[in-house]
Amino acid sequence: MERPDAIQQIRDACRDIARLMMKIHPAIPHLADKETQDDCYPILHRITVELESLKKRIGKLERSDDSSIL
């Protein structure tokens, strides 16, 4: 697999994960257990932060590849 293909695969997977995460967040209140809910929100936040960090790192790598063409 070439680097551009790997970048696109990671980008696609991040997009899919983000879509699935949007289904988790609204379901949490329906658990009807405050302790579990209070535990889940920070976990979801950490996952989101890490996913965004991955996307930024991949974007930075892709931009560095583009600048080497010039």
C-alpha contacts under 8 A as a table, 3 or more apart, distances in Angstrom:
res1	aa1	res2	aa2	distance
1	M	5	D	6.26
1	M	6	A	6.52
2	E	5	D	5.35
2	E	6	A	6.31
3	R	6	A	5.01
3	R	7	I	6.09
4	P	7	I	5.05
4	P	8	Q	6.16
4	P	62	E	7.73
5	D	8	Q	5.11
5	D	9	Q	6.09
6	A	9	Q	5.02
6	A	10	I	6.16
7	I	10	I	5.21
7	I	11	R	6.04
7	I	58	I	6.49
7	I	62	E	7.47
8	Q	11	R	4.94
8	Q	12	D	6.01
9	Q	12	D	5.16
9	Q	13	A	6.17
10	I	13	A	5.07
10	I	14	C	6.11
11	R	14	C	5.14
11	R	15	R	6.28
11	R	55	K	6.77
11	R	58	I	7.82
12	D	15	R	5.11
12	D	16	D	6.27
13	A	16	D	5.04
13	A	17	I	6.11
14	C	17	I	5.07
14	C	18	A	6.09
14	C	51	L	6.71
14	C	55	K	7.22
15	R	18	A	5.12
15	R	19	R	6.30
16	D	19	R	5.15
16	D	20	L	6.36
17	I	20	L	5.10
17	I	21	M	6.10
18	A	21	M	4.98
18	A	22	M	6.39
18	A	48	T	7.74
19	R	22	M	5.28
19	R	23	K	7.02
20	L	23	K	5.27
20	L	24	I	6.77
21	M	24	I	5.12
21	M	25	H	6.56
21	M	44	L	7.81
22	M	25	H	5.75
22	M	26	P	7.27
23	K	26	P	6.18
23	K	27	A	6.80
24	I	27	A	5.32
24	I	28	I	6.59
25	H	28	I	5.62
25	H	41	Y	7.75
25	H	44	L	7.64
26	P	29	P	6.71
27	A	30	H	5.50
27	A	31	L	7.18
28	I	31	L	5.48
28	I	32	A	7.96
28	I	37	Q	6.02
28	I	40	C	7.54
29	P	32	A	6.00
29	P	33	D	7.94
29	P	37	Q	6.67
31	L	36	T	7.73
31	L	37	Q	7.14
32	A	37	Q	7.78
33	D	36	T	5.48
33	D	37	Q	6.11
34	K	37	Q	4.98
34	K	38	D	5.92
35	E	38	D	5.13
35	E	39	D	6.26
36	T	39	D	5.06
36	T	40	C	6.11
37	Q	40	C	5.07
37	Q	41	Y	6.40
38	D	41	Y	5.85
38	D	42	P	7.43
39	D	42	P	6.22
39	D	43	I	6.78
40	C	43	I	5.13
40	C	44	L	6.16
41	Y	44	L	5.17
41	Y	45	H	6.20
42	P	45	H	4.91
42	P	46	R	6.18
43	I	46	R	5.15
43	I	47	I	6.26
44	L	47	I	5.09
44	L	48	T	6.15
45	H	48	T	5.08
45	H	49	V	6.18
46	R	49	V	5.07
46	R	50	E	6.15
47	I	50	E	5.18
47	I	51	L	6.09
48	T	51	L	5.07
48	T	52	E	6.16
49	V	52	E	5.17
49	V	53	S	6.15
50	E	53	S	4.95
50	E	54	L	6.22
51	L	54	L	5.13
51	L	55	K	6.32
52	E	55	K	5.03
52	E	56	K	6.15
53	S	56	K	5.13
53	S	57	R	6.16
54	L	57	R	5.14
54	L	58	I	6.19
55	K	58	I	5.16
55	K	59	G	6.08
56	K	59	G	4.97
56	K	60	K	6.10
57	R	60	K	5.07
57	R	61	L	6.29
58	I	61	L	5.10
58	I	62	E	6.16
59	G	62	E	5.01
59	G	63	R	6.11
60	K	63	R	5.13
60	K	64	S	6.21
61	L	64	S	5.13
61	L	65	D	6.32
62	E	65	D	5.07
62	E	66	D	6.31
63	R	66	D	4.97
63	R	67	S	6.20
64	S	67	S	5.16
64	S	68	S	6.40
65	D	68	S	5.34
65	D	69	I	6.96
66	D	69	I	5.51
66	D	70	L	7.46
67	S	70	L	5.59
